[in-house]
Amino acid sequence: MLTKRTLLSLLFGVIFTGVAFADTVKLNPDHPDRYVVVAGDTLWDIAGRFLREPWLWPEIWHINPEIANPHLIYPGDVIALSFREDGTPVLSVERGQATTVKLSPQIRTEDTAQAIPTITPGLIKPFLEQPQVLSKKEYEKAPYVVAGEESRLISGTSNKIYVRGLNEAADSRYSIVHIGEALRQPGKKEVLGYEAIHAGDAVVEAFGDPATLRIVDAKREVLIGDRLVPVDTKPFEAYFMPRAPGRIVNGNIIAVRDAVSRVGRYQVVVIDLGANDGLESGHVLAIFQKGDTIRDVVSGGKQVTLPERRAGELMVFRTFERISYALVMEAAYDIRLSDAVKNP
């Protein structure tokens, strides 16, 4: 959810730099003048109805101080397009009567649980609820399975496992992850993190060294050496504003899900940029691919590299120190490992 500081920066950006935005924000040729929000909508899809580039939404979003949580949108709300005298487009919300409770002549309140999400929650929810990547530091400090019940090498649901690295002040429920490939920047040896494959969940029965845990839900075989991480109990965050980063960033796609080498729209990738690079949930990046190297048959077969091409856009939805999860929002071509990601 957006902070007060972010909301104020967006508000003042609209007020003081609207003329500059008029040159950068391009409306969708088929945009409506008004749109009634319905259940199942996402902020990205609504932004795309009005704008060619949905991540520029904050630049023309009018924040109404008389509406509680004006950055949230609800089914029944009406999104209206208008223009200032200088031609700058402005989008604003008119609260639908079915989704508001009037508290005073000026202020209304809403049930935030009913607000539409930025993107379809099911696409990213597993990556927010379960660890899919561990940083190098997290991997090195994580408790690990040292043995299975009755010396089993493979354990499953209802089996006991013995774990080293837990202390009595630790949590009581854990996710078990199998460590996959090391994640590195293209052409570099330094490890940024590790792929973490969810193997199941376990609860502590007795602390000690080793501690005794029981597997309550195995998704795959639990092996010696698998790591444990506390279950994240923070509420699922579905609301963040799509926007361009506030600084210049350059990175690469370093991992994709299910060990495939190419992905398309609405698939999750890992990029080698994180919180240390200033990335936040909602930041949108453009995806670029290197041009093919061809032979110039006209000049005698000399090799020529074609210019890079823009292949799509992705949106960051979870950040770590040096890596992030991102969802491919648009894909003109197959998205590949090592594709570059930059400011849109």
C-alpha positions in Angstrom: 0.0 0.0 0.0 1.3 3.5 -0.8 2.8 5.6 1.9 1.7 9.1 2.7 5.1 10.4 1.3 4.5 8.5 -2.0 1.0 9.9 -2.3 2.1 13.4 -1.7 4.9 13.1 -4.2 2.4 11.8 -6.8 0.0 14.6 -6.0 2.6 17.4 -6.3 4.0 15.7 -9.4 0.5 16.1 -11.0 0.1 19.7 -9.9 3.5 21.1 -10.8 4.6 19.1 -13.8 1.4 18.4 -15.7 2.7 20.3 -18.8 5.7 18.0 -19.0 3.6 14.9 -18.5 1.4 16.0 -21.5 4.3 15.2 -23.8 5.0 11.8 -22.3 1.6 10.3 -21.4 -0.1 8.9 -24.5 -3.8 8.0 -24.3 -5.0 4.7 -25.7 -6.7 5.6 -29.1 -9.8 3.6 -28.0 -9.9 5.0 -24.5 -13.3 5.6 -22.8 -14.3 8.9 -21.2 -15.7 7.1 -18.2 -15.3 3.5 -17.0 -17.3 1.7 -14.3 -15.1 -0.6 -12.3 -16.3 -4.2 -12.0 -15.3 -7.1 -9.8 -12.4 -9.0 -11.4 -10.8 -5.8 -12.8 -7.1 -5.0 -12.0 -5.5 -1.6 -11.8 -3.1 -2.6 -14.6 -6.0 -3.5 -16.9 -7.9 -0.3 -16.1 -4.8 1.8 -16.7 -4.4 0.1 -20.1 -7.9 1.1 -21.1 -6.9 4.7 -20.8 -3.1 4.8 -21.4 -0.8 3.2 -24.0 1.7 2.8 -21.1 -0.1 1.7 -18.0 2.8 2.5 -15.7 2.4 6.2 -16.3 -1.0 6.1 -14.5 0.4 8.0 -11.4 1.4 10.9 -13.5 -2.2 11.8 -14.4 -4.0 10.3 -11.4 -5.9 13.1 -9.5 -5.8 12.4 -5.8 -9.0 13.7 -4.2 -8.3 14.6 -0.6 -12.0 14.2 0.3 -11.9 10.5 -0.3 -10.3 8.1 2.1 -7.6 5.9 0.5 -7.9 7.7 -2.9 -5.3 5.5 -4.4 -7.5 2.4 -4.0 -10.3 1.6 -6.5 -13.4 -0.4 -5.8 -16.1 -2.2 -7.9 -18.8 0.4 -8.7 -16.3 3.3 -8.8 -16.3 5.4 -12.0 -13.0 6.4 -13.5 -13.4 9.6 -15.4 -11.1 11.2 -18.0 -10.9 15.0 -18.3 -8.4 17.6 -19.5 -6.8 20.7 -18.1 -6.7 23.9 -20.0 -3.2 23.1 -21.3 -4.4 19.7 -22.7 -3.0 17.6 -19.9 -5.1 14.5 -19.3 -6.4 13.8 -15.8 -8.0 10.7 -14.4 -10.1 10.8 -11.3 -12.4 8.5 -9.3 -16.0 9.0 -8.4 -16.9 6.6 -5.6 -19.8 4.2 -6.3 -22.6 4.3 -3.8 -22.7 0.6 -3.5 -19.1 0.4 -2.2 -19.0 3.4 0.2 -20.3 4.2 3.6 -20.8 7.9 4.2 -19.4 9.1 7.5 -19.6 12.8 6.9 -20.3 15.3 4.1 -16.6 15.2 3.1 -15.1 11.8 4.1 -16.0 8.3 3.0 -14.5 5.0 4.0 -14.3 1.6 2.3 -13.5 -2.0 3.1 -9.9 -2.2 1.8 -10.3 -6.0 1.4 -12.7 -5.3 -1.5 -10.4 -2.9 -3.4 -9.3 -4.2 -6.8 -5.7 -5.5 -6.9 -2.9 -4.2 -9.1 -2.6 -7.5 -10.9 -4.5 -10.8 -10.7 -3.6 -12.1 -7.2 -3.4 -15.7 -8.2 -0.4 -15.0 -10.5 1.9 -13.9 -7.7 0.4 -15.2 -4.5 2.6 -18.3 -4.3 5.7 -16.1 -4.6 4.5 -13.9 -1.7 3.4 -16.7 0.6 6.2 -19.2 0.0 9.9 -18.6 -0.4 11.0 -19.1 -4.0 14.4 -17.5 -3.7 16.9 -17.3 -0.8 19.6 -14.7 -0.7 23.1 -16.1 -0.1 23.0 -14.8 3.5 19.6 -16.4 4.1 20.8 -19.7 2.7 23.9 -19.7 4.9 21.9 -19.0 8.1 18.9 -21.2 7.4 18.3 -24.2 9.6 18.7 -27.5 7.7 17.4 -31.1 7.8 20.1 -33.3 9.3 18.2 -36.6 9.4 14.8 -38.2 8.9 12.9 -40.5 11.2 14.3 -44.0 11.5 17.3 -42.9 9.4 15.1 -42.2 6.3 16.9 -40.3 3.5 13.5 -39.2 2.1 10.6 -38.0 4.3 6.9 -37.1 3.6 3.7 -36.0 5.3 3.4 -37.1 9.0 7.1 -38.1 9.1 9.4 -36.6 11.7 12.6 -34.8 10.7 15.5 -33.6 12.8 16.8 -30.1 12.2 19.9 -28.2 13.2 20.1 -24.4 13.6 16.9 -23.8 15.4 16.7 -22.1 18.8 13.9 -22.1 21.4 13.1 -18.5 20.6 12.4 -19.4 17.0 9.0 -19.8 15.3 7.0 -23.0 15.6 6.0 -23.5 11.9 8.3 -23.6 9.0 8.4 -24.0 5.2 10.8 -26.6 4.0 12.7 -25.7 0.8 14.9 -27.7 -1.5 17.9 -25.6 -2.7 18.2 -25.5 -6.5 20.5 -23.5 -8.8 22.7 -20.7 -7.7 21.5 -17.3 -9.1 24.2 -15.2 -10.7 24.5 -12.2 -13.0 25.2 -13.2 -16.6 28.9 -14.0 -17.0 29.8 -13.5 -13.3 30.7 -16.0 -10.6 29.3 -14.2 -7.6 26.2 -15.8 -6.1 23.3 -13.5 -5.5 20.9 -16.1 -4.2 19.6 -19.6 -4.6 16.4 -21.0 -6.1 14.2 -22.3 -3.3 11.7 -25.0 -4.2 8.9 -25.4 -1.7 8.9 -29.0 -0.4 6.4 -28.7 2.3 5.6 -27.4 5.8 6.6 -28.6 9.3 5.8 -27.8 12.9 8.2 -28.0 15.9 7.5 -30.7 18.3 10.6 -30.2 20.5 13.4 -27.7 20.4 17.0 -28.9 20.9 20.1 -29.6 18.8 18.8 -31.2 16.7 15.2 -30.0 17.0 12.3 -32.4 16.2 9.7 -31.4 13.7 6.8 -33.1 12.0 6.0 -32.6 8.4 2.3 -31.6 8.1 2.1 -31.1 4.4 4.7 -32.4 1.9 4.5 -31.0 -1.7 7.5 -33.1 -2.7 10.1 -35.4 -1.2 11.9 -33.8 1.8 15.7 -34.6 1.7 18.7 -34.3 4.0 20.1 -30.8 3.6 16.8 -29.1 2.8 16.6 -25.7 4.4 13.8 -24.3 6.7 12.4 -20.8 6.7 9.7 -19.4 9.0 6.2 -19.2 7.5 5.4 -15.7 6.5 2.3 -14.6 8.4 2.2 -11.0 6.9 -1.0 -10.3 5.0 -1.0 -10.7 1.3 -0.3 -7.3 -0.3 -2.2 -6.9 -3.5 -2.2 -3.1 -3.8 0.7 -1.1 -5.2 1.0 1.6 -7.8 2.5 0.6 -11.2 5.1 3.2 -12.0 8.6 3.7 -13.5 11.6 3.6 -11.1 12.8 7.0 -9.8 16.4 6.2 -10.8 18.3 4.7 -13.8 18.5 0.9 -13.4 20.1 -1.7 -15.6 19.8 -5.5 -15.0 19.0 -8.9 -16.4 16.6 -11.7 -16.1 18.6 -14.4 -14.3 16.0 -17.1 -13.6 12.6 -18.3 -14.8 10.1 -20.7 -13.2 10.0 -24.5 -13.9 13.5 -24.7 -15.5 12.3 -23.4 -18.8 14.5 -21.0 -20.8 11.7 -18.8 -22.3 8.6 -17.3 -20.9 5.6 -15.2 -21.9 3.0 -12.9 -20.5 1.9 -13.4 -16.9 4.9 -15.6 -16.0 7.3 -14.9 -13.1 11.0 -14.2 -13.6 13.8 -13.3 -11.2 16.0 -10.2 -12.0 19.4 -9.2 -10.7 18.1 -6.0 -9.2 16.7 -5.5 -5.7 16.1 -3.1 -2.8 19.8 -2.1 -2.8 19.2 -0.8 -6.4 16.2 1.2 -5.3 13.5 -1.2 -6.7 10.1 -1.4 -5.0 6.9 -3.3 -5.6 5.1 -1.7 -8.6 8.2 -0.6 -10.5 7.9 -1.4 -14.2 10.9 -2.2 -16.4 11.2 -2.7 -20.1 12.7 -5.9 -21.4 15.3 -5.7 -24.2 16.8 -8.5 -26.3 20.2 -8.5 -28.0 20.0 -8.3 -31.8 20.8 -11.4 -33.8 24.2 -11.7 -35.5 23.8 -12.2 -39.2 25.9 -12.4 -42.3 25.9 -9.5 -44.7 25.8 -11.4 -48.0 25.9 -8.2 -50.0 29.3 -7.2 -48.6 30.9 -10.7 -48.8 29.5 -12.4 -45.7 30.8 -10.0 -43.0 29.0 -10.6 -39.6 26.7 -7.8 -38.5 24.8 -7.5 -35.1 21.3 -6.1 -35.4 20.1 -3.5 -32.9 18.5 -4.7 -29.7 14.8 -4.9 -29.7 12.2 -4.2 -27.0 10.5 -7.4 -26.1 8.0 -6.4 -23.4 7.5 -5.1 -19.9 7.6 -6.6 -16.5 6.5 -5.3 -13.0 8.3 -6.0 -9.8 6.1 -7.3 -7.0 8.6 -8.6 -4.4 12.1 -7.4 -3.6 15.1 -8.8 -1.8 18.4 -7.1 -1.2 19.9 -7.9 -4.6 17.2 -9.7 -6.5 13.5 -9.4 -7.2 10.5 -11.3 -8.4 8.8 -9.7 -11.4 5.7 -10.5 -13.5 5.9 -10.3 -17.3 3.0 -7.9 -18.1 3.5 -7.6 -21.9 5.5 -9.8 -24.3 6.0 -9.0 -28.0 8.4 -11.9 -28.2 9.4 -14.9 -26.1 11.2 -13.6 -23.0 14.6 -15.3 -22.5 17.1 -15.8 -19.7 19.7 -13.0 -19.8 17.4 -10.5 -21.5 18.2 -7.0 -20.3 15.8 -5.0 -18.1 15.9 -1.2 -18.1 13.8 1.9 -17.4 10.7 1.9 -19.6 
